[in-house]
Amino acid sequence: MEAMIFGFCLLTSDINIFLLLSYKTYKKTLLAAGFCLLSLALTWVTVHFWKQLLLSSGRDTALLGFRHSPLVPILLGLLALAALAGLVLSLARLAKSKKPE
């Protein structure tokens, strides 16, 4: 249950990253970078709880249960990749822009 809750929070955080990056202001880009770090932390927490769920049900935890439910590790990887891409985009945009006085 916790894995699903944190996974939904991860999805929402990733959506917020790219919505904030659609604005061209310094503060929104900085906030997007913060959401990227939050998404990476939520990815770790989601993976932890998913592994605990697999362990408690007696399933194989190799590759986060890829044999039993292949969609879950793929989605977690894509959400983590989206967070990393957002982090790279936001840091590049922050490096290009001038800090407001």
Backbone as CSV, one residue per row, in Angstrom:
resi,resn,N_x,N_y,N_z,CA_x,CA_y,CA_z,C_x,C_y,C_z
1,MET,0.819,-1.192,0.000,0.000,0.000,0.000,0.865,1.259,0.000
2,GLU,1.929,1.235,0.813,2.796,2.410,0.879,3.499,2.646,-0.447
3,ALA,3.845,1.561,-1.137,4.519,1.700,-2.429,3.620,2.419,-3.426
4,MET,2.337,2.125,-3.394,1.415,2.795,-4.310,1.247,4.266,-3.954
5,ILE,1.184,4.565,-2.677,1.021,5.961,-2.244,2.237,6.784,-2.634
6,PHE,3.428,6.269,-2.324,4.640,7.007,-2.668,4.865,7.044,-4.182
7,GLY,4.445,6.010,-4.884,4.533,6.017,-6.342,3.648,7.085,-6.954
8,PHE,2.451,7.262,-6.402,1.575,8.322,-6.895,2.158,9.700,-6.583
9,CYS,2.762,9.852,-5.415,3.434,11.120,-5.082,4.606,11.370,-6.026
10,LEU,5.310,10.319,-6.398,6.421,10.434,-7.344,5.913,10.889,-8.706
11,LEU,4.831,10.310,-9.172,4.249,10.722,-10.450,3.815,12.179,-10.415
12,THR,3.182,12.585,-9.335,2.739,13.971,-9.197,3.923,14.934,-9.154
13,SER,4.973,14.536,-8.473,6.166,15.380,-8.402,6.830,15.515,-9.764
14,ASP,6.872,14.426,-10.537,7.447,14.504,-11.879,6.618,15.395,-12.796
15,ILE,5.313,15.340,-12.660,4.458,16.222,-13.461,4.714,17.680,-13.078
16,ASN,4.865,17.946,-11.786,5.146,19.305,-11.329,6.467,19.840,-11.872
17,ILE,7.456,18.964,-12.019,8.758,19.394,-12.539,8.590,20.015,-13.916
18,PHE,7.926,19.304,-14.797,7.836,19.795,-16.169,6.819,20.920,-16.323
19,LEU,5.842,20.988,-15.443,4.957,22.156,-15.451,5.716,23.404,-15.004
20,LEU,6.565,23.271,-13.988,7.348,24.411,-13.520,8.414,24.807,-14.538
21,LEU,8.957,23.830,-15.262,9.962,24.157,-16.276,9.357,24.833,-17.501
22,SER,8.039,24.775,-17.647,7.412,25.470,-18.774,7.441,26.990,-18.576
23,TYR,7.591,27.434,-17.327,7.769,28.860,-17.058,9.234,29.209,-17.212
24,LYS,9.516,30.413,-17.592,10.901,30.809,-17.854,11.472,31.690,-16.742
25,THR,10.919,31.626,-15.550,11.422,32.466,-14.476,12.442,31.719,-13.631
26,TYR,13.288,32.473,-12.956,14.357,31.897,-12.141,13.793,31.130,-10.957
27,LYS,12.792,31.714,-10.286,12.241,31.077,-9.090,11.533,29.766,-9.413
28,LYS,10.806,29.730,-10.529,10.112,28.499,-10.909,11.107,27.410,-11.300
29,THR,12.211,27.800,-11.934,13.233,26.831,-12.304,13.933,26.290,-11.062
30,LEU,14.163,27.144,-10.101,14.759,26.711,-8.844,13.817,25.766,-8.096
31,LEU,12.539,26.072,-8.127,11.545,25.199,-7.507,11.470,23.854,-8.244
32,ALA,11.622,23.874,-9.561,11.636,22.630,-10.333,12.837,21.774,-9.948
33,ALA,13.988,22.397,-9.708,15.168,21.642,-9.271,14.911,21.005,-7.908
34,GLY,14.214,21.704,-7.037,13.853,21.132,-5.741,12.913,19.945,-5.887
35,PHE,11.953,20.055,-6.798,11.055,18.928,-7.052,11.803,17.746,-7.655
36,CYS,12.853,18.013,-8.430,13.668,16.926,-8.974,14.335,16.139,-7.852
37,LEU,14.889,16.852,-6.898,15.521,16.171,-5.767,14.486,15.405,-4.943
38,LEU,13.311,15.994,-4.790,12.221,15.312,-4.093,11.814,14.050,-4.849
39,SER,11.748,14.128,-6.163,11.373,12.960,-6.967,12.395,11.846,-6.850
40,LEU,13.659,12.201,-6.818,14.684,11.170,-6.664,14.598,10.502,-5.292
41,ALA,14.301,11.293,-4.267,14.120,10.715,-2.931,12.867,9.839,-2.885
42,LEU,11.802,10.283,-3.532,10.572,9.486,-3.569,10.764,8.200,-4.362
43,THR,11.628,8.230,-5.367,11.927,7.017,-6.119,12.574,5.983,-5.202
44,TRP,13.529,6.429,-4.407,14.191,5.510,-3.488,13.196,4.939,-2.479
45,VAL,12.334,5.774,-1.938,11.360,5.316,-0.943,10.371,4.338,-1.575
46,THR,9.933,4.632,-2.790,8.994,3.749,-3.481,9.620,2.392,-3.760
47,VAL,10.865,2.399,-4.211,11.568,1.140,-4.464,11.728,0.352,-3.170
48,HIS,12.033,1.027,-2.090,12.186,0.355,-0.797,10.885,-0.327,-0.384
49,PHE,9.781,0.400,-0.462,8.509,-0.184,-0.052,8.037,-1.264,-1.022
50,TRP,8.343,-1.135,-2.308,7.981,-2.167,-3.267,8.757,-3.458,-2.964
51,LYS,10.033,-3.308,-2.622,10.837,-4.480,-2.279,10.307,-5.132,-1.000
52,GLN,9.910,-4.318,-0.022,9.330,-4.867,1.206,8.031,-5.609,0.912
53,LEU,7.234,-5.097,-0.012,5.989,-5.753,-0.391,6.271,-7.097,-1.053
54,LEU,7.278,-7.134,-1.906,7.639,-8.401,-2.552,8.174,-9.406,-1.535
55,LEU,8.983,-8.933,-0.590,9.519,-9.829,0.433,8.413,-10.402,1.322
56,SER,7.460,-9.572,1.694,6.395,-10.041,2.590,5.439,-11.002,1.896
57,SER,5.328,-10.913,0.576,4.450,-11.835,-0.140,5.176,-13.100,-0.584
58,GLY,6.496,-13.160,-0.371,7.258,-14.342,-0.715,7.683,-14.410,-2.164
59,ARG,7.567,-13.338,-2.886,7.957,-13.318,-4.299,9.441,-13.031,-4.435
60,ASP,9.954,-13.313,-5.629,11.359,-13.073,-5.939,11.595,-11.573,-6.075
61,THR,12.639,-11.064,-5.413,12.916,-9.629,-5.459,13.979,-9.265,-6.485
62,ALA,14.416,-10.228,-7.291,15.415,-9.933,-8.319,14.820,-8.970,-9.332
63,LEU,15.554,-7.914,-9.608,15.108,-6.847,-10.520,13.741,-6.300,-10.129
64,LEU,13.498,-6.194,-8.842,12.258,-5.669,-8.265,11.024,-6.427,-8.741
65,GLY,11.147,-7.742,-8.841,10.001,-8.567,-9.213,9.633,-8.473,-10.673
66,PHE,10.620,-8.358,-11.541,10.354,-8.161,-12.970,9.619,-9.346,-13.578
67,ARG,9.866,-10.569,-13.065,9.194,-11.748,-13.629,7.700,-11.757,-13.307
68,HIS,7.323,-11.273,-12.134,5.920,-11.317,-11.727,5.123,-10.131,-12.260
69,SER,5.699,-8.971,-12.165,5.008,-7.763,-12.636,6.032,-6.861,-13.330
70,PRO,6.216,-7.037,-14.623,7.275,-6.299,-15.316,6.983,-4.809,-15.483
71,LEU,5.748,-4.399,-15.349,5.419,-3.000,-15.568,5.921,-2.086,-14.450
72,VAL,5.925,-2.577,-13.222,6.303,-1.747,-12.072,7.765,-1.280,-12.136
73,PRO,8.750,-2.177,-12.333,10.129,-1.673,-12.416,10.368,-0.769,-13.617
74,ILE,9.662,-1.042,-14.721,9.809,-0.195,-15.902,9.284,1.206,-15.605
75,LEU,8.109,1.301,-14.977,7.543,2.612,-14.642,8.408,3.361,-13.636
76,LEU,8.930,2.644,-12.645,9.804,3.300,-11.665,11.073,3.824,-12.332
77,GLY,11.613,3.057,-13.261,12.793,3.512,-13.993,12.498,4.723,-14.862
78,LEU,11.341,4.719,-15.517,10.974,5.865,-16.351,10.731,7.124,-15.517
79,LEU,10.109,6.960,-14.348,9.879,8.118,-13.487,11.188,8.659,-12.920
80,ALA,12.119,7.767,-12.590,13.433,8.219,-12.124,14.196,8.903,-13.251
81,LEU,14.081,8.367,-14.462,14.731,8.986,-15.621,14.143,10.361,-15.919
82,ALA,12.836,10.507,-15.752,12.201,11.811,-15.947,12.688,12.812,-14.904
83,ALA,12.877,12.353,-13.676,13.391,13.241,-12.625,14.821,13.673,-12.932
84,LEU,15.633,12.742,-13.413,17.014,13.098,-13.774,17.053,14.053,-14.967
85,ALA,16.196,13.823,-15.946,16.137,14.722,-17.100,15.684,16.116,-16.670
86,GLY,14.705,16.173,-15.781,14.256,17.463,-15.259,15.344,18.170,-14.475
87,LEU,16.135,17.401,-13.729,17.232,17.991,-12.967,18.286,18.574,-13.898
88,VAL,18.618,17.854,-14.954,19.597,18.356,-15.920,19.068,19.611,-16.613
89,LEU,17.807,19.587,-17.026,17.223,20.760,-17.685,17.166,21.969,-16.757
90,SER,16.771,21.742,-15.524,16.664,22.876,-14.603,18.034,23.430,-14.236
91,LEU,19.024,22.553,-14.049,20.362,23.054,-13.739,20.976,23.785,-14.929
92,ALA,20.705,23.302,-16.133,21.202,24.001,-17.327,20.535,25.364,-17.469
93,ARG,19.251,25.410,-17.191,18.544,26.695,-17.284,19.001,27.657,-16.189
94,LEU,19.268,27.124,-14.991,19.769,27.976,-13.904,21.177,28.500,-14.223
95,ALA,21.990,27.686,-14.860,23.338,28.137,-15.210,23.309,29.211,-16.281
96,LYS,22.330,29.138,-17.190,22.217,30.118,-18.255,21.637,31.438,-17.793
97,SER,20.694,31.368,-16.882,20.010,32.596,-16.460,20.808,33.332,-15.408
98,LYS,20.520,34.596,-15.302,21.158,35.417,-14.278,20.299,35.377,-13.013
99,LYS,20.970,35.364,-11.883,20.255,35.388,-10.620,19.686,36.797,-10.406
100,PRO,18.390,36.863,-10.076,17.800,38.203,-9.874,18.392,38.861,-8.625
101,GLU,18.494,40.140,-8.695,19.064,40.934,-7.585,18.053,41.078,-6.472
